[in-house]
Amino acid sequence: MTGAAKTLVENFERERKTLPGASGWLDVSRAKALAAFAEAGLPHRRVEEWKYTDLRRLLDDVSLTTAPDHLGPVDLPATAFEAMDCYKLVLVNGRFRADLSSLAKLPKGVELHPLANVLSEQWAKKLIDRQSDHDGATRIIDLNTALMRDGMALRIRKGVRLDKPLHLVFLAADDGGAHARHLVELEEGASATIFQSHLAAGASSYFVDQVSDIHLGADARLEMVRLVDEGAKSFHLSSLRAELEAGADFGCFTLTMGGQMQRQQSFVRFNGEGAVARVNGASALRGRQMADTFCHTDHAVPACASDTLYRTVLDGSATGTFQGKVVVQPDAQKTDGRQMTNALLLSREASMNAKPELEIYADDVQCAHGSTIGELNKDAIFYLRARGLNERDARRLLVTAFLDEALDRIAHDGARDALRAVVANWFSAEGAAT
């Protein structure tokens, strides 16, 4: 076991008695998950799902000791979603802060709590104890199960609509590790929109480890929009597991900007016919930033549709990775599964790794996947300059248009405009798009 993995195991042994659910079913689940993590260790390049990223090496110099409770005053930075009317739930160093949150007047049938308040409920146990067939990719979920301290738990009853978006703000205020778990259960016909902002204020070297477990009942609808704009020396691991029943509609968009290393991984499984999943995203990176995206979509039943588009812009010595797999099971006829990743390199030192895959065991399907990696079109730059733009503005216009095609997939108008403004601000930093 490497030094980083050893530190994380020692954290569990030291903190076990103070973790939520220490005397109940969760303690057993934590111990089992920790044992699995300790046996496997942190993922590395010989693990297929981590083929391009060696987490063991990357975490060697990161502060992994659990970040302290931050109970004092906190100046929340302005977020991209600030101008919109939202319910707000704030986690500081991975712990719920009621004084910074705004959760009053929730509609009847909407249950929103910090994680610790629902650990005795069967629906929470079912989501947390969900099994996975992807040992290589999910060993960091085992780590989260062992060390999670807090998070968001949202349950919406049958047919109820959350009347305005829920904004989950995750703030790193101190160095160290922060382990959060989010549970979302939407019963039949329920609907909700969730925004997530991941920011830093006060922390420099820190480690974020979060997992979102989602279950959508028949005809339920969930739209998620996530912005990851962490500190310059942050390491962010995010896992999403979603199960969709018949007719459910799930949309998720992630914009990755700040941070030293980001890993976003998603696992979507269709349990009922007629469900739809759209898992999309974009990244804009510079310097020596790294972003690794892993998507797995399991078409286990017939007549479901999935669509994934990721667009990445890389400047300086930044590195991007996309690995995706659409699996169509033998009985999943009438499947429509699509996956595409496009990368734009603004520097000769930037690099992109792409490995989209299809694994099809049915014959009556429509599936496609693809990948492109290239530079800006010199003819297009010349065309724009001939019409009065300087080279920097011409490049900016082309890159913005490239990312806009991904941002257009955000269903919420306000969120789409907010993230477009974030992308535009990315160019204001010295050296961007040059």
Secondary structure by P-SEA (a helix, b strand, c coil): ccaaaaaaaaaaaaccccccccccaaaaaaaaaaaaaaaaccccccccccccccccccccccccccccccccccccccccccccccbbbbbccccccccccccccccccbbbbccccccccaaaaaaaacccccccccaaaaaaaacccbbbbbbbcccccccbbbbbbbbbcccbbbbbbbbbbbcccccbbbbbbbbbcccccbbbbbbbbbbbcccbbbbbbbbbbccccbbbbbbbbbbbccbbbbbbbbbbccccbbbbbbbbbbcccbbbbbbcbbbbbccbbbbbbbbbbbccccbbbbbbbbbbbbccbbbbbbbbbbbbcccccbbbbbbbbbbbbcccccbbbbbbbbbbcccccccccccccccccaaaaaaaaaacccaaaaaaaaaaaaacccccccccaaaaaaaaaaaaaccccccccc
